[in-house]
């Protein structure tokens, strides 16, 4: 029987790329997002890639809408096997230029949206004692950067919330799994529709990866969920490890470079759309797809991802190599 997968934020970016990849595995995919045009196009992607799709317009900040979406997905496809939380929104601006309601909105979508999705998934998975929840996190959930205080705060909160839920599942001996995939900068449409008060067009902090790289990390985590988290991209590993070793040094570095590295050289048009309060892919012909505008600078592969997925084998090989070296040295000294 084909697995049933729910993806929030499925109309664009990482969620859209995940939908295609799960469809290629023959999955039934419940697609949750606000924009009708983006959802319809995502459903067409799923069908053309070998899966079955159900698009449900949903604002994940509303727990009632999330619950109704899950009910509809299970009515169409049966029990949910995998739930992937991706949906988010953000504001690009210094903290003192973000209004209280704007900050609340980012938190309600980007953090509480994950809480709502997790609660809804667990309500179905716990009685069955099976299922997997994948949280799409970010390196910014470990190391915050300027101009994204609301988003960084929400991603930090997702990490803390998920750790708490994971320990509760372990305590009860549940076979339900929850894991996080920490992402690098990804070439998604968000940089064209995020609410921004910057003078120039927002951009992801290089190096930039294509959403398909992120999607491969998510699908692998869904199939191997027992590990606490996975890192996608060498920049994610460097950011997380660097913050553990020298956080004060990173503070000074980001204070010096973090403003310019998040902006292109192009001025922002005054008519720029923003999706904080309403979707920008709701009208016919307004689908944005999975990719943003940085294809010419984005990487389609991440060698670090292979090491992340095969960490045990890498460590074992390294240990065997060290053991062999030590044995050789001992034998050489014995002959001497």
C-alpha positions as YAML, in Angstrom:
chain: A
units: angstrom
residues:
- id: 1
  name: UNK
  ca: [0.00, 0.00, 0.00]
- id: 2
  name: UNK
  ca: [1.36, 3.44, -0.91]
- id: 3
  name: UNK
  ca: [2.28, 5.74, 1.95]
- id: 4
  name: UNK
  ca: [0.25, 8.86, 2.71]
- id: 5
  name: UNK
  ca: [2.26, 12.05, 3.19]
- id: 6
  name: UNK
  ca: [1.11, 15.50, 4.30]
- id: 7
  name: UNK
  ca: [3.25, 18.53, 3.43]
- id: 8
  name: UNK
  ca: [2.57, 22.02, 4.74]
- id: 9
  name: UNK
  ca: [3.82, 24.91, 2.66]
- id: 10
  name: UNK
  ca: [3.50, 22.61, -0.35]
- id: 11
  name: UNK
  ca: [2.71, 25.23, -2.99]
- id: 12
  name: UNK
  ca: [6.29, 26.49, -3.49]
- id: 13
  name: UNK
  ca: [9.92, 26.14, -2.51]
- id: 14
  name: UNK
  ca: [11.09, 23.20, -0.43]
- id: 15
  name: UNK
  ca: [7.56, 21.94, 0.15]
- id: 16
  name: UNK
  ca: [6.87, 21.85, -3.58]
- id: 17
  name: UNK
  ca: [10.12, 19.99, -4.29]
- id: 18
  name: UNK
  ca: [9.31, 17.50, -1.51]
- id: 19
  name: UNK
  ca: [5.88, 16.86, -3.02]
- id: 20
  name: UNK
  ca: [7.46, 15.93, -6.34]
- id: 21
  name: UNK
  ca: [9.98, 13.60, -4.73]
- id: 22
  name: UNK
  ca: [7.43, 11.81, -2.56]
- id: 23
  name: UNK
  ca: [5.21, 11.47, -5.65]
- id: 24
  name: UNK
  ca: [8.06, 9.78, -7.52]
- id: 25
  name: UNK
  ca: [7.97, 7.14, -4.77]
- id: 26
  name: UNK
  ca: [4.28, 6.57, -5.51]
- id: 27
  name: UNK
  ca: [2.98, 8.37, -2.43]
- id: 28
  name: UNK
  ca: [-0.43, 9.85, -1.83]
- id: 29
  name: UNK
  ca: [0.32, 13.47, -1.02]
- id: 30
  name: UNK
  ca: [-1.84, 15.90, 0.93]
- id: 31
  name: UNK
  ca: [-0.81, 19.42, -0.07]
- id: 32
  name: UNK
  ca: [-1.45, 22.20, 2.45]
- id: 33
  name: UNK
  ca: [-0.86, 25.89, 1.73]
- id: 34
  name: UNK
  ca: [-2.84, 29.11, 1.29]
- id: 35
  name: UNK
  ca: [-2.38, 29.89, -2.40]
- id: 36
  name: UNK
  ca: [-4.90, 28.16, -4.66]
- id: 37
  name: UNK
  ca: [-2.91, 28.54, -7.90]
- id: 38
  name: UNK
  ca: [0.25, 27.21, -6.27]
- id: 39
  name: UNK
  ca: [-1.65, 24.29, -4.75]
- id: 40
  name: UNK
  ca: [-3.27, 23.36, -8.05]
- id: 41
  name: UNK
  ca: [0.10, 23.40, -9.80]
- id: 42
  name: UNK
  ca: [1.66, 21.34, -6.99]
- id: 43
  name: UNK
  ca: [-1.13, 18.78, -7.34]
- id: 44
  name: UNK
  ca: [-0.45, 18.58, -11.08]
- id: 45
  name: UNK
  ca: [3.24, 18.01, -10.29]
- id: 46
  name: UNK
  ca: [2.38, 15.15, -7.96]
- id: 47
  name: UNK
  ca: [0.10, 13.47, -10.48]
- id: 48
  name: UNK
  ca: [2.63, 13.82, -13.29]
- id: 49
  name: UNK
  ca: [5.35, 12.31, -11.10]
- id: 50
  name: UNK
  ca: [3.42, 9.16, -10.27]
- id: 51
  name: UNK
  ca: [1.60, 10.04, -7.05]
- id: 52
  name: UNK
  ca: [-1.93, 10.97, -6.07]
- id: 53
  name: UNK
  ca: [-2.67, 14.46, -4.77]
- id: 54
  name: UNK
  ca: [-5.22, 16.24, -2.62]
- id: 55
  name: UNK
  ca: [-4.80, 20.01, -2.37]
- id: 56
  name: UNK
  ca: [-6.36, 21.60, 0.72]
- id: 57
  name: UNK
  ca: [-6.14, 25.40, 1.13]
- id: 58
  name: UNK
  ca: [-4.92, 25.81, 4.70]
- id: 59
  name: UNK
  ca: [-3.52, 28.54, 6.93]
- id: 60
  name: UNK
  ca: [-1.32, 26.53, 9.32]
- id: 61
  name: UNK
  ca: [-1.56, 29.21, 12.01]
- id: 62
  name: UNK
  ca: [-5.18, 28.11, 12.52]
- id: 63
  name: UNK
  ca: [-5.27, 24.73, 14.32]
- id: 64
  name: UNK
  ca: [-8.86, 24.14, 13.20]
- id: 65
  name: UNK
  ca: [-7.89, 24.43, 9.54]
- id: 66
  name: UNK
  ca: [-4.96, 22.06, 10.02]
- id: 67
  name: UNK
  ca: [-7.20, 19.51, 11.73]
- id: 68
  name: UNK
  ca: [-9.79, 19.74, 8.95]
- id: 69
  name: UNK
  ca: [-7.10, 19.31, 6.30]
- id: 70
  name: UNK
  ca: [-5.84, 16.15, 8.00]
- id: 71
  name: UNK
  ca: [-9.38, 14.79, 8.20]
- id: 72
  name: UNK
  ca: [-9.83, 15.35, 4.47]
- id: 73
  name: UNK
  ca: [-6.49, 13.74, 3.59]
- id: 74
  name: UNK
  ca: [-7.25, 10.62, 5.63]
- id: 75
  name: UNK
  ca: [-10.74, 10.49, 4.14]
- id: 76
  name: UNK
  ca: [-9.22, 10.42, 0.67]
- id: 77
  name: UNK
  ca: [-6.10, 8.29, 1.21]
- id: 78
  name: UNK
  ca: [-6.27, 6.56, 4.58]
- id: 79
  name: UNK
  ca: [-3.97, 6.90, 7.60]
- id: 80
  name: UNK
  ca: [-1.21, 9.50, 7.44]
- id: 81
  name: UNK
  ca: [2.25, 7.89, 7.52]
- id: 82
  name: UNK
  ca: [4.48, 10.97, 7.18]
- id: 83
  name: UNK
  ca: [3.83, 14.59, 8.12]
- id: 84
  name: UNK
  ca: [6.29, 17.23, 6.88]
- id: 85
  name: UNK
  ca: [6.13, 20.73, 8.39]
- id: 86
  name: UNK
  ca: [7.57, 23.30, 5.98]
- id: 87
  name: UNK
  ca: [5.24, 26.33, 5.89]
- id: 88
  name: UNK
  ca: [6.69, 29.64, 7.03]
- id: 89
  name: UNK
  ca: [6.65, 33.36, 6.47]
- id: 90
  name: UNK
  ca: [9.06, 36.10, 7.43]
- id: 91
  name: UNK
  ca: [9.90, 39.79, 7.50]
- id: 92
  name: UNK
  ca: [13.25, 41.11, 6.32]
- id: 93
  name: UNK
  ca: [13.99, 44.20, 8.42]
- id: 94
  name: UNK
  ca: [15.83, 45.33, 11.53]
- id: 95
  name: UNK
  ca: [13.88, 44.35, 14.63]
- id: 96
  name: UNK
  ca: [12.90, 47.94, 15.45]
- id: 97
  name: UNK
  ca: [11.21, 48.20, 12.02]
- id: 98
  name: UNK
  ca: [8.99, 45.11, 12.51]
- id: 99
  name: UNK
  ca: [5.56, 45.87, 13.96]
- id: 100
  name: UNK
  ca: [4.13, 43.79, 16.84]
- id: 101
  name: UNK
  ca: [1.43, 42.24, 14.66]
- id: 102
  name: UNK
  ca: [3.94, 41.40, 11.95]
- id: 103
  name: UNK
  ca: [6.21, 39.68, 14.46]
- id: 104
  name: UNK
  ca: [3.22, 37.81, 15.86]
- id: 105
  name: UNK
  ca: [2.18, 36.68, 12.40]
- id: 106
  name: UNK
  ca: [5.64, 35.26, 11.61]
- id: 107
  name: UNK
  ca: [5.64, 33.42, 14.93]
- id: 108
  name: UNK
  ca: [2.14, 32.03, 14.44]
- id: 109
  name: UNK
  ca: [2.99, 30.60, 11.01]
- id: 110
  name: UNK
  ca: [6.66, 29.67, 11.31]
- id: 111
  name: UNK
  ca: [6.59, 28.32, 14.86]
- id: 112
  name: UNK
  ca: [2.98, 27.65, 15.88]
- id: 113
  name: UNK
  ca: [2.27, 26.27, 12.41]
- id: 114
  name: UNK
  ca: [4.77, 23.51, 13.20]
- id: 115
  name: UNK
  ca: [3.17, 23.01, 16.61]
- id: 116
  name: UNK
  ca: [-0.29, 22.75, 15.04]
- id: 117
  name: UNK
  ca: [0.91, 20.30, 12.40]
- id: 118
  name: UNK
  ca: [2.73, 18.18, 14.98]
- id: 119
  name: UNK
  ca: [-0.29, 18.09, 17.29]
- id: 120
  name: UNK
  ca: [-2.61, 17.05, 14.46]
- id: 121
  name: UNK
  ca: [-0.21, 14.37, 13.25]
- id: 122
  name: UNK
  ca: [0.36, 12.93, 16.72]
- id: 123
  name: UNK
  ca: [-3.39, 12.75, 17.39]
- id: 124
  name: UNK
  ca: [-3.54, 10.22, 14.56]
- id: 125
  name: UNK
  ca: [-0.16, 8.52, 14.84]
- id: 126
  name: UNK
  ca: [-0.01, 7.84, 18.58]
- id: 127
  name: UNK
  ca: [-3.09, 5.58, 18.74]
- id: 128
  name: UNK
  ca: [-1.67, 3.58, 15.79]
- id: 129
  name: UNK
  ca: [1.83, 3.58, 17.32]
- id: 130
  name: UNK
  ca: [3.45, 4.42, 14.00]
- id: 131
  name: UNK
  ca: [4.28, 7.41, 11.85]
- id: 132
  name: UNK
  ca: [6.97, 9.98, 11.19]
- id: 133
  name: UNK
  ca: [7.04, 13.76, 11.58]
- id: 134
  name: UNK
  ca: [9.75, 15.73, 9.78]
- id: 135
  name: UNK
  ca: [10.39, 19.34, 10.75]
- id: 136
  name: UNK
  ca: [12.11, 21.43, 8.10]
- id: 137
  name: UNK
  ca: [14.48, 23.50, 10.17]
- id: 138
  name: UNK
  ca: [17.33, 25.84, 9.38]
- id: 139
  name: UNK
  ca: [20.92, 26.54, 10.33]
- id: 140
  name: UNK
  ca: [19.41, 29.84, 11.52]
- id: 141
  name: UNK
  ca: [17.70, 27.82, 14.25]
- id: 142
  name: UNK
  ca: [21.17, 27.51, 15.80]
- id: 143
  name: UNK
  ca: [22.90, 30.68, 14.63]
- id: 144
  name: UNK
  ca: [20.73, 33.78, 14.21]
- id: 145
  name: UNK
  ca: [21.58, 36.50, 11.72]
- id: 146
  name: UNK
  ca: [20.57, 40.16, 11.44]
- id: 147
  name: UNK
  ca: [17.42, 41.29, 9.61]
- id: 148
  name: UNK
  ca: [15.57, 38.03, 10.37]
- id: 149
  name: UNK
  ca: [14.82, 38.21, 14.11]
- id: 150
  name: UNK
  ca: [11.26, 36.86, 13.81]
- id: 151
  name: UNK
  ca: [12.21, 33.94, 11.57]
- id: 152
  name: UNK
  ca: [15.34, 33.04, 13.56]
- id: 153
  name: UNK
  ca: [13.41, 33.17, 16.81]
- id: 154
  name: UNK
  ca: [10.74, 30.87, 15.39]
- id: 155
  name: UNK
  ca: [13.29, 28.35, 14.09]
- id: 156
  name: UNK
  ca: [15.03, 28.29, 17.47]
- id: 157
  name: UNK
  ca: [11.63, 27.61, 19.03]
- id: 158
  name: UNK
  ca: [10.97, 24.73, 16.62]
- id: 159
  name: UNK
  ca: [14.20, 23.07, 17.75]
- id: 160
  name: UNK
  ca: [13.33, 23.40, 21.42]
- id: 161
  name: UNK
  ca: [9.75, 22.26, 20.94]
- id: 162
  name: UNK
  ca: [10.80, 19.23, 18.89]
- id: 163
  name: UNK
  ca: [13.41, 18.12, 21.42]
- id: 164
  name: UNK
  ca: [10.75, 18.17, 24.15]
- id: 165
  name: UNK
  ca: [8.29, 16.12, 22.08]
- id: 166
  name: UNK
  ca: [11.02, 13.66, 21.10]
- id: 167
  name: UNK
  ca: [11.90, 12.95, 24.74]
- id: 168
  name: UNK
  ca: [8.23, 12.40, 25.56]
- id: 169
  name: UNK
  ca: [7.94, 9.87, 22.74]
- id: 170
  name: UNK
  ca: [11.07, 8.09, 23.95]
- id: 171
  name: UNK
  ca: [9.74, 8.04, 27.52]
- id: 172
  name: UNK
  ca: [6.52, 6.34, 26.44]
- id: 173
  name: UNK
  ca: [8.31, 3.87, 24.16]
- id: 174
  name: UNK
  ca: [6.32, 5.11, 21.18]
- id: 175
  name: UNK
  ca: [7.21, 3.96, 17.68]
- id: 176
  name: UNK
  ca: [6.25, 7.39, 16.33]
- id: 177
  name: UNK
  ca: [9.37, 9.31, 15.27]
- id: 178
  name: UNK
  ca: [10.10, 13.01, 14.99]
- id: 179
  name: UNK
  ca: [13.22, 14.46, 13.39]
- id: 180
  name: UNK
  ca: [14.52, 17.80, 12.07]
- id: 181
  name: UNK
  ca: [16.31, 18.53, 8.81]
- id: 182
  name: UNK
  ca: [18.42, 21.66, 9.21]
- id: 183
  name: UNK
  ca: [18.64, 23.57, 5.94]
- id: 184
  name: UNK
  ca: [21.15, 25.96, 4.33]
- id: 185
  name: UNK
  ca: [20.22, 28.92, 2.15]
- id: 186
  name: UNK
  ca: [17.83, 27.61, -0.52]
- id: 187
  name: UNK
  ca: [16.76, 29.14, -3.83]
- id: 188
  name: UNK
  ca: [13.01, 29.46, -3.18]
- id: 189
  name: UNK
  ca: [10.45, 32.09, -4.26]
- id: 190
  name: UNK
  ca: [10.29, 33.52, -0.73]
- id: 191
  name: UNK
  ca: [12.92, 36.11, -1.56]
- id: 192
  name: UNK
  ca: [10.59, 37.56, -4.18]
- id: 193
  name: UNK
  ca: [7.53, 37.73, -1.91]
- id: 194
  name: UNK
  ca: [8.77, 38.05, 1.67]
- id: 195
  name: UNK
  ca: [7.75, 41.31, 3.36]
- id: 196
  name: UNK
  ca: [10.94, 43.36, 3.17]
- id: 197
  name: UNK
  ca: [11.93, 46.82, 4.34]
- id: 198
  name: UNK
  ca: [15.41, 46.54, 2.89]
- id: 199
  name: UNK
  ca: [16.50, 49.04, 0.26]
- id: 200
  name: UNK
  ca: [17.68, 46.31, -2.08]
- id: 201
  name: UNK
  ca: [16.22, 42.97, -3.18]
- id: 202
  name: UNK
  ca: [16.60, 40.21, -0.54]
- id: 203
  name: UNK
  ca: [18.73, 37.18, -1.28]
- id: 204
  name: UNK
  ca: [19.76, 33.99, 0.52]
- id: 205
  name: UNK
  ca: [23.20, 34.12, 2.13]
- id: 206
  name: UNK
  ca: [25.56, 32.22, -0.22]
- id: 207
  name: UNK
  ca: [26.26, 29.40, -0.79]
- id: 208
  name: UNK
  ca: [22.79, 28.77, -2.18]
- id: 209
  name: UNK
  ca: [21.28, 25.33, -2.86]
- id: 210
  name: UNK
  ca: [18.40, 24.30, -5.09]
- id: 211
  name: UNK
  ca: [15.18, 23.12, -3.36]
- id: 212
  name: UNK
  ca: [15.64, 19.61, -4.76]
- id: 213
  name: UNK
  ca: [18.74, 19.22, -2.58]
- id: 214
  name: UNK
  ca: [16.67, 20.12, 0.46]
- id: 215
  name: UNK
  ca: [13.90, 17.76, -0.64]
- id: 216
  name: UNK
  ca: [16.31, 14.83, -0.88]
- id: 217
  name: UNK
  ca: [17.30, 15.49, 2.72]
- id: 218
  name: UNK
  ca: [13.66, 15.54, 3.83]
- id: 219
  name: UNK
  ca: [12.70, 12.32, 2.05]
- id: 220
  name: UNK
  ca: [15.75, 10.53, 3.42]
- id: 221
  name: UNK
  ca: [14.89, 11.70, 6.94]
- id: 222
  name: UNK
  ca: [11.31, 10.47, 6.50]
- id: 223
  name: UNK
  ca: [12.67, 7.03, 5.63]
- id: 224
  name: UNK
  ca: [15.34, 7.06, 8.40]
- id: 225
  name: UNK
  ca: [13.71, 9.10, 11.18]
- id: 226
  name: UNK
  ca: [15.38, 7.70, 14.27]
- id: 227
  name: UNK
  ca: [18.24, 10.18, 14.26]
- id: 228
  name: UNK
  ca: [17.61, 13.46, 16.10]
- id: 229
  name: UNK
  ca: [18.40, 15.63, 13.08]
- id: 230
  name: UNK
  ca: [20.10, 15.84, 9.70]
- id: 231
  name: UNK
  ca: [22.16, 18.66, 8.23]
- id: 232
  name: UNK
  ca: [21.87, 19.62, 4.55]
- id: 233
  name: UNK
  ca: [24.82, 21.42, 2.97]
- id: 234
  name: UNK
  ca: [28.37, 22.08, 4.12]
- id: 235
  name: UNK
  ca: [27.37, 25.64, 5.06]
- id: 236
  name: UNK
  ca: [24.82, 24.28, 7.54]
- id: 237
  name: UNK
  ca: [27.45, 22.09, 9.19]
- id: 238
  name: UNK
  ca: [29.95, 24.96, 9.27]
- id: 239
  name: UNK
  ca: [27.40, 27.37, 10.73]
- id: 240
  name: UNK
  ca: [26.22, 25.05, 13.49]
- id: 241
  name: UNK
  ca: [29.70, 23.85, 14.44]
- id: 242
  name: UNK
  ca: [31.19, 27.33, 14.16]
- id: 243
  name: UNK
  ca: [28.58, 28.73, 16.51]
- id: 244
  name: UNK
  ca: [29.46, 26.07, 19.07]
- id: 245
  name: UNK
  ca: [33.15, 26.96, 18.91]
- id: 246
  name: UNK
  ca: [33.21, 30.75, 18.43]
- id: 247
  name: UNK
  ca: [29.79, 32.40, 18.84]
- id: 248
  name: UNK
  ca: [31.22, 35.81, 19.77]
- id: 249
  name: UNK
  ca: [33.42, 35.80, 16.68]
- id: 250
  name: UNK
  ca: [30.36, 35.02, 14.54]
- id: 251
  name: UNK
  ca: [28.48, 37.88, 16.21]
- id: 252
  name: UNK
  ca: [31.10, 40.35, 15.05]
- id: 253
  name: UNK
  ca: [31.41, 38.76, 11.61]
- id: 254
  name: UNK
  ca: [27.65, 38.86, 11.00]
- id: 255
  name: UNK
  ca: [27.36, 42.40, 12.32]
- id: 256
  name: UNK
  ca: [29.90, 43.39, 9.67]
- id: 257
  name: UNK
  ca: [28.65, 41.29, 6.73]
- id: 258
  name: UNK
  ca: [25.10, 40.15, 7.51]
- id: 259
  name: UNK
  ca: [23.31, 43.20, 6.09]
- id: 260
  name: UNK
  ca: [25.04, 43.30, 2.71]
- id: 261
  name: UNK
  ca: [25.13, 39.51, 2.20]
- id: 262
  name: UNK
  ca: [21.33, 39.34, 2.35]
- id: 263
  name: UNK
  ca: [20.77, 41.91, -0.42]
- id: 264
  name: UNK
  ca: [21.48, 41.95, -4.12]
- id: 265
  name: UNK
  ca: [22.61, 45.05, -5.97]
- id: 266
  name: UNK
  ca: [19.09, 45.69, -7.32]
- id: 267
  name: UNK
  ca: [16.70, 48.21, -5.83]
- id: 268
  name: UNK
  ca: [13.38, 46.87, -4.59]
- id: 269
  name: UNK
  ca: [10.37, 48.04, -6.61]
- id: 270
  name: UNK
  ca: [7.75, 49.95, -4.66]
- id: 271
  name: UNK
  ca: [5.05, 47.57, -5.94]
- id: 272
  name: UNK
  ca: [6.80, 44.46, -4.58]
- id: 273
  name: UNK
  ca: [4.24, 41.83, -3.37]
- id: 274
  name: UNK
  ca: [4.35, 40.34, 0.15]
- id: 275
  name: UNK
  ca: [2.75, 37.16, 1.42]
- id: 276
  name: UNK
  ca: [2.71, 37.84, 5.16]
- id: 277
  name: UNK
  ca: [-1.05, 38.38, 5.39]
- id: 278
  name: UNK
  ca: [-2.32, 36.84, 2.17]
- id: 279
  name: UNK
  ca: [-0.90, 34.47, -0.47]
- id: 280
  name: UNK
  ca: [0.59, 35.90, -3.64]
- id: 281
  name: UNK
  ca: [-0.08, 32.69, -5.59]
- id: 282
  name: UNK
  ca: [-3.85, 32.65, -5.21]
- id: 283
  name: UNK
  ca: [-4.99, 33.90, -8.61]
- id: 284
  name: UNK
  ca: [-4.86, 31.89, -11.87]
- id: 285
  name: UNK
  ca: [-1.46, 32.18, -13.49]
- id: 286
  name: UNK
  ca: [0.28, 33.24, -10.27]
- id: 287
  name: UNK
  ca: [2.06, 29.96, -9.52]
- id: 288
  name: UNK
  ca: [5.72, 30.50, -8.54]
- id: 289
  name: UNK
  ca: [6.95, 26.90, -8.57]
- id: 290
  name: UNK
  ca: [9.72, 25.50, -6.41]
- id: 291
  name: UNK
  ca: [12.60, 27.72, -7.56]
- id: 292
  name: UNK
  ca: [13.41, 31.33, -6.84]
- id: 293
  name: UNK
  ca: [15.38, 33.69, -9.06]
- id: 294
  name: UNK
  ca: [18.87, 32.46, -8.16]
- id: 295
  name: UNK
  ca: [19.24, 29.38, -10.38]
- id: 296
  name: UNK
  ca: [22.42, 30.76, -11.91]
- id: 297
  name: UNK
  ca: [24.08, 30.79, -8.48]
- id: 298
  name: UNK
  ca: [22.50, 27.75, -6.82]
- id: 299
  name: UNK
  ca: [24.07, 24.33, -6.33]
- id: 300
  name: UNK
  ca: [22.13, 21.27, -7.46]
- id: 301
  name: UNK
  ca: [24.24, 18.89, -5.37]
- id: 302
  name: UNK
  ca: [25.52, 18.84, -1.79]
- id: 303
  name: UNK
  ca: [28.31, 16.28, -1.21]
- id: 304
  name: UNK
  ca: [27.92, 16.85, 2.55]
- id: 305
  name: UNK
  ca: [24.41, 15.37, 2.29]
- id: 306
  name: UNK
  ca: [25.90, 11.96, 1.45]
- id: 307
  name: UNK
  ca: [28.11, 12.09, 4.53]
- id: 308
  name: UNK
  ca: [25.11, 13.12, 6.64]
- id: 309
  name: UNK
  ca: [23.16, 10.11, 5.40]
- id: 310
  name: UNK
  ca: [26.08, 7.71, 5.83]
- id: 311
  name: UNK
  ca: [27.63, 9.10, 8.99]
- id: 312
  name: UNK
  ca: [27.89, 5.68, 10.62]
- id: 313
  name: UNK
  ca: [29.79, 4.21, 7.70]
- id: 314
  name: UNK
  ca: [32.09, 7.24, 7.51]
- id: 315
  name: UNK
  ca: [32.88, 7.08, 11.23]
- id: 316
  name: UNK
  ca: [33.42, 3.31, 11.05]
- id: 317
  name: UNK
  ca: [35.76, 3.69, 8.05]
- id: 318
  name: UNK
  ca: [37.69, 6.44, 9.79]
- id: 319
  name: UNK
  ca: [37.95, 4.35, 12.95]
- id: 320
  name: UNK
  ca: [39.14, 1.35, 10.94]
- id: 321
  name: UNK
  ca: [41.73, 3.53, 9.25]
- id: 322
  name: UNK
  ca: [43.01, 4.86, 12.55]
- id: 323
  name: UNK
  ca: [43.09, 1.34, 14.01]
- id: 324
  name: UNK
  ca: [45.05, 0.11, 11.00]
- id: 325
  name: UNK
  ca: [47.51, 2.98, 11.33]
- id: 326
  name: UNK
  ca: [48.02, 2.30, 15.03]
- id: 327
  name: UNK
  ca: [48.47, -1.43, 14.41]
- id: 328
  name: UNK
  ca: [51.06, -0.73, 11.73]
- id: 329
  name: UNK
  ca: [52.98, 1.62, 14.01]
- id: 330
  name: UNK
  ca: [52.93, -0.94, 16.83]
- id: 331
  name: UNK
  ca: [54.22, -3.66, 14.53]
- id: 332
  name: UNK
  ca: [56.92, -1.40, 13.17]
- id: 333
  name: UNK
  ca: [58.08, -0.53, 16.68]
- id: 334
  name: UNK
  ca: [58.03, -4.26, 17.58]
- id: 335
  name: UNK
  ca: [60.33, -5.05, 14.68]
- id: 336
  name: UNK
  ca: [62.60, -2.23, 15.71]
...
